[in-house]
Amino acid sequence: MFNILVVEDDKNLRKLITICLNKNNYNTYEATNGVEALQVLD
């Protein structure tokens, strides 16, 4: 299974992308900006 980091500042769009990916058996992580994304990666 693949892990995907979704980085999007729009909450609704981020949730929609995450839901679609989860339905297709991807593990997802969310971040709202680049700084937060780097923190998630650590």
N, C-alpha and C positions, 0 to 999 in steps of 0.2 A: 504494500500500500504506500502511496506517495503522500508526502507532507507538503502543504502549500501555505505560504504566508500571504494573506490578503491585506494589502495596504491601501486604504481608501478613507478619505476624510468624511465622506457622506455616509452617515450611519445606515440609512435605509439601503443604499446601494451595496455597502459592505455586507450587510445581513443577507441580501438577496444572492450575492455571489457565493457567500459561505453556505447558504442553504442548498443551492444548486450543486456545489462541489461535494457537500456531504451526502447528498442523494446519490451521487455517482461514486461513492466509496473512497473519497479522498479525506485525509485528515487535514483539518484547517486550523490556522492560527490567525488572529486578527490584530491589526495595528492601525492607528489613525494617521500616523505620519512617519517620516523617515527615522526620526530619533527613537520613537517607540518601536519601530520595526527592528532596529539594531539591538534594542534591549531584549526583544523577544528572541532574536537569534542567539544571544549570549545565554 
